[in-house]
Amino acid sequence: MQSIRVVVAGATGKVGREIVRAVVREQGFTLVGAVAGRGEGRDIGALIGLEGGQAGVPVYAGMDGLLKAGVRADVLIDFSVAAAARKTIPAAVAAGIAPVVGTTGFAPEEVDAWSRQCREQGIGGAFIANYAVGIMLMMRFAEEARRFLPHAEIIEMHHHTKLDAPSGTALRTKERLERAMGDLAAPPVPVHSVRLPGLVAHQEIIFGGPGQTLTLRHDAPSRESYVPGVLMTCKWVLKEKRVALDLEEVAFPG
């Protein structure tokens, strides 16, 4: 089986570094490109302190430069920032490279447009707010819980440098919970955001009913939590050539 050729955008960021390390060590994957806002021309392995030093892959300032250099890729993994990803994603799709996107902060119509472009190109894609398997399970459990406990609130807690608030994960959770009820009379699901040093990525959903509460909580003290879901999704987009908005669509196809 041919190795999956991967470009990582946001390669010097906190999540991007973990993704680069994972792609380099994972059998069946080959890192062919790195895009980042700093370090242009430097080897990504040396820049992020990859074990073994050099990765043999230079950093490009943007997707256009990478494509002009003749880099051929199957998948773009984007964990950058929304402003940069708005240029990177359409360039990748136009080149027939399937996007696997963990960047958040987009308007729904932007994701709709990119999804449509993927379908027109005949490629798969994924625009998933959170690739942690635990978050996927939390959302599934929460949809079931709200059938019996319609009053719910979300508290999401992240490191103080996170740019968007509420998080994309919390907004997707809210959307799914409100859709799950299928009842316009059901109360909306408020979201509360906390940004503090010392936090990484945490989410609670608290359900309340007569004489009881139920709390679902997910903690990701390490950004490694996203890696298994991202790699699984890379394989899925190439095999299925469909677009996913939730990790469930990847993990439970059908």
C-alpha positions as CSV (number, residue, x, y, z in Angstrom):
1,M,0.0,0.0,0.0
2,Q,1.3,3.4,-1.0
3,S,2.3,5.7,1.9
4,I,0.0,8.7,2.5
5,R,1.8,11.9,1.6
6,V,1.0,14.6,4.2
7,V,1.5,18.3,4.4
8,V,1.0,19.9,7.9
9,A,-0.1,23.5,8.1
10,G,0.5,25.2,11.4
11,A,3.5,22.9,11.7
12,T,5.3,24.9,14.4
13,G,2.2,25.4,16.6
14,K,1.4,23.5,19.7
15,V,-0.8,20.9,18.0
16,G,1.1,21.1,14.7
17,R,4.3,19.9,16.4
18,E,2.6,16.8,17.7
19,I,1.1,16.1,14.3
20,V,4.5,16.4,12.6
21,R,6.0,14.0,15.1
22,A,3.2,11.5,14.7
23,V,3.3,11.6,10.9
24,V,7.1,11.1,10.8
25,R,6.9,8.0,13.1
26,E,3.7,6.5,11.9
27,Q,4.0,3.6,9.4
28,G,2.1,4.3,6.2
29,F,2.5,8.0,6.4
30,T,5.2,10.3,4.9
31,L,5.7,14.0,5.7
32,V,6.3,15.8,2.4
33,G,5.6,19.4,3.4
34,A,5.3,21.9,6.3
35,V,3.6,25.3,6.2
36,A,4.1,27.8,9.0
37,G,4.2,31.5,9.7
38,R,7.8,31.4,10.8
39,G,10.9,29.4,9.9
40,E,10.6,29.6,6.2
41,G,13.3,27.6,4.5
42,R,14.4,25.8,7.6
43,D,14.0,22.1,8.1
44,I,10.9,21.4,10.2
45,G,12.6,18.7,12.1
46,A,15.4,21.0,13.3
47,L,12.9,23.8,13.9
48,I,10.7,21.8,16.3
49,G,13.4,19.7,17.9
50,L,12.3,16.5,16.2
51,E,14.1,13.4,17.5
52,G,16.9,12.7,15.0
53,G,17.2,16.3,14.1
54,Q,16.5,16.8,10.3
55,A,13.3,15.7,8.7
56,G,14.3,16.5,5.2
57,V,11.3,18.7,4.8
58,P,11.6,22.5,4.5
59,V,9.1,25.0,5.9
60,Y,7.0,27.0,3.4
61,A,5.3,30.3,4.3
62,G,2.2,29.3,2.4
63,M,0.6,26.6,0.4
64,D,1.2,28.4,-2.9
65,G,4.9,28.3,-2.4
66,L,4.8,24.6,-1.6
67,L,2.8,23.8,-4.7
68,K,5.1,25.9,-6.9
69,A,8.0,23.9,-5.6
70,G,6.4,20.8,-7.0
71,V,5.5,19.1,-3.7
72,R,2.9,16.3,-4.3
73,A,0.6,15.4,-1.4
74,D,-2.5,13.4,-0.7
75,V,-3.7,15.1,2.5
76,L,-3.4,18.5,4.1
77,I,-3.6,18.5,7.9
78,D,-4.4,22.0,9.1
79,F,-4.0,23.1,12.7
80,S,-3.1,26.7,12.1
81,V,-5.3,29.8,12.7
82,A,-8.4,30.8,10.8
83,A,-6.8,33.7,8.9
84,A,-4.1,31.5,7.5
85,A,-6.3,28.5,6.9
86,R,-8.7,30.6,4.7
87,K,-5.9,30.7,2.2
88,T,-4.4,27.2,2.7
89,I,-7.5,25.1,2.5
90,P,-8.9,26.4,-0.9
91,A,-5.4,26.2,-2.4
92,A,-5.1,22.5,-1.3
93,V,-8.6,21.6,-2.5
94,A,-7.9,23.2,-5.9
95,A,-4.8,21.0,-6.1
96,G,-6.8,17.9,-5.3
97,I,-5.3,17.5,-1.8
98,A,-7.8,16.3,0.8
99,P,-8.1,18.7,3.8
100,V,-8.2,17.3,7.3
101,V,-8.9,20.5,9.3
102,G,-8.8,21.0,13.1
103,T,-8.5,24.8,12.9
104,T,-11.7,26.5,14.2
105,G,-13.1,30.0,14.1
106,F,-14.8,29.8,10.7
107,A,-18.3,30.9,9.7
108,P,-20.6,27.9,8.9
109,E,-20.9,29.2,5.3
110,E,-17.1,29.0,4.8
111,V,-17.1,25.3,5.8
112,D,-20.1,24.7,3.6
113,A,-18.3,26.2,0.6
114,W,-15.1,24.2,1.2
115,S,-17.2,21.0,1.6
116,R,-18.9,21.7,-1.7
117,Q,-15.5,22.4,-3.4
118,C,-14.2,19.0,-2.1
119,R,-17.2,17.2,-3.6
120,E,-16.8,19.0,-6.9
121,Q,-13.1,18.0,-7.0
122,G,-14.0,14.4,-6.1
123,I,-11.9,14.3,-3.0
124,G,-12.7,13.7,0.7
125,G,-12.4,16.3,3.5
126,A,-12.9,16.7,7.2
127,F,-13.7,19.9,9.1
128,I,-13.9,18.6,12.6
129,A,-13.7,20.8,15.7
130,N,-12.1,18.2,17.9
131,Y,-10.3,15.0,16.9
132,A,-10.1,13.5,20.4
133,V,-11.9,10.2,20.7
134,G,-13.1,11.1,24.2
135,I,-14.8,14.3,22.9
136,M,-16.5,12.2,20.2
137,L,-17.9,9.9,22.9
138,M,-18.9,12.8,25.1
139,M,-21.1,14.2,22.3
140,R,-22.7,10.9,21.7
141,F,-23.4,10.4,25.4
142,A,-24.6,13.9,25.8
143,E,-27.2,13.6,23.0
144,E,-28.6,10.6,24.7
145,A,-28.7,12.3,28.1
146,R,-30.5,15.4,26.8
147,R,-33.5,13.2,25.8
148,F,-34.1,12.8,29.5
149,L,-32.5,15.9,31.0
150,P,-33.3,18.8,28.6
151,H,-31.7,21.5,30.8
152,A,-28.0,21.6,30.1
153,E,-25.0,24.0,30.1
154,I,-21.5,23.8,28.7
155,I,-18.3,25.0,30.4
156,E,-15.2,24.9,28.2
157,M,-11.8,25.7,29.6
158,H,-8.6,26.3,27.7
159,H,-5.2,27.9,27.9
160,H,-5.1,31.7,28.0
161,T,-3.5,31.9,24.5
162,K,-6.4,30.2,22.7
163,L,-7.7,32.8,20.2
164,D,-11.4,31.8,19.8
165,A,-14.0,31.8,22.6
166,P,-16.3,29.8,22.8
167,S,-14.2,27.0,21.4
168,G,-15.2,25.3,18.1
169,T,-15.7,22.1,20.2
170,A,-18.2,23.8,22.5
171,L,-20.1,25.3,19.6
172,R,-20.3,22.0,17.8
173,T,-21.5,20.3,21.1
174,K,-24.1,23.0,21.6
175,E,-25.3,22.6,18.0
176,R,-25.6,18.8,18.3
177,L,-27.4,19.0,21.6
178,E,-30.0,21.5,20.4
179,R,-30.5,19.6,17.2
180,A,-30.9,16.3,19.1
181,M,-34.0,17.6,20.9
182,G,-35.9,18.3,17.7
183,D,-38.2,20.5,19.8
184,L,-38.2,24.3,19.4
185,A,-39.6,24.6,22.9
186,A,-36.5,23.0,24.5
187,P,-34.3,25.4,26.3
188,P,-31.1,26.6,24.5
189,V,-27.7,25.3,25.7
190,P,-25.6,28.2,27.1
191,V,-21.8,28.0,26.7
192,H,-19.3,29.5,29.3
193,S,-15.7,30.0,28.4
194,V,-12.7,30.1,30.7
195,R,-9.2,31.1,29.6
196,L,-6.5,30.6,32.2
197,P,-2.8,29.8,32.3
198,G,-2.3,26.2,33.4
199,L,-5.2,24.8,31.4
200,V,-4.9,22.9,28.2
201,A,-8.3,21.7,26.8
202,H,-11.2,20.8,29.0
203,Q,-15.0,20.6,28.6
204,E,-17.9,19.9,30.9
205,I,-21.6,19.4,30.1
206,I,-23.8,19.7,33.1
207,F,-27.4,18.4,32.9
208,G,-30.0,19.3,35.6
209,G,-33.3,17.7,36.5
210,P,-35.6,17.5,39.5
211,G,-33.4,16.6,42.5
212,Q,-30.3,15.6,40.4
213,T,-27.5,16.7,38.1
214,L,-25.4,14.8,35.7
215,T,-21.9,16.0,34.6
216,L,-19.9,14.7,31.6
217,R,-16.3,15.9,31.5
218,H,-13.4,15.5,29.2
219,D,-9.8,16.5,29.9
220,A,-7.0,16.6,27.4
221,P,-3.8,17.5,29.4
222,S,-1.7,16.7,26.3
223,R,-2.3,17.6,22.7
224,E,-1.3,14.0,21.8
225,S,-5.0,13.3,22.4
226,Y,-5.8,14.5,18.8
227,V,-3.3,12.3,17.0
228,P,-5.2,9.0,16.7
229,G,-8.3,10.7,15.4
230,V,-6.4,12.8,12.9
231,L,-4.5,9.8,11.5
232,M,-7.7,7.8,11.3
233,T,-9.4,10.6,9.4
234,C,-6.5,10.9,6.9
235,K,-7.1,7.3,5.9
236,W,-10.9,7.8,5.8
237,V,-10.9,10.8,3.5
238,L,-8.7,9.0,1.0
239,K,-10.8,5.8,1.1
240,E,-14.3,7.2,1.3
241,K,-13.9,10.5,-0.6
242,R,-16.6,12.1,1.5
243,V,-16.7,15.1,3.8
244,A,-17.0,14.7,7.6
245,L,-18.0,17.3,10.2
246,D,-17.8,15.0,13.2
247,L,-15.3,12.3,14.1
248,E,-18.3,9.9,14.5
249,E,-18.7,9.9,10.8
250,V,-15.2,8.6,10.5
251,A,-15.2,6.1,13.4
252,F,-18.7,4.8,12.8
253,P,-19.2,4.9,9.0
254,G,-22.4,3.8,7.5
